[in-house]
Amino acid sequence: MTEPSPNRGVMIVLAYLWPLALVPLLVEKEDPEVQWHAKHGIVLMIAEIILLILFLVVNVIVSLATFGLGCVLGMLVIFLWIAILAVHAMAIITGLNGKRFLVPGISEYANRL
């Protein structure tokens, strides 16, 4: 078993900061835990981008169909961003404690990368 990287904490934090997840993925190739967190961060980023695009499409359709409801639905994106930030914060805190924060239905794809 290899020694943990001295930069493990910094790399785990970077792993969950959207495109910065590429840094630990490319730099820390010897640390399997950092690699998993980097892959998990990339999977989360892709899932969140897809979710935001779907939300935008639904918002546009609702806005075209009804005038006021689309505006209200558009304000709900704030809560979506808060949820995304909460997931990232939990993943960072759990990763810094030496564990893995698993998101049902999404985290399993980190092992496939």
Secondary structure, 3 states (H helix, E strand, C coil): CCCCCCCHHHHHHHHCCHHHHHHHHHHCCCCHHHHHHHHHHHHHHHHHHHHHHHHHHHHHHHHHHCHHHHHHHHHCHHHHHHHHHHHHHHHHHHHHCCCCCCCCCCHHHHCCC
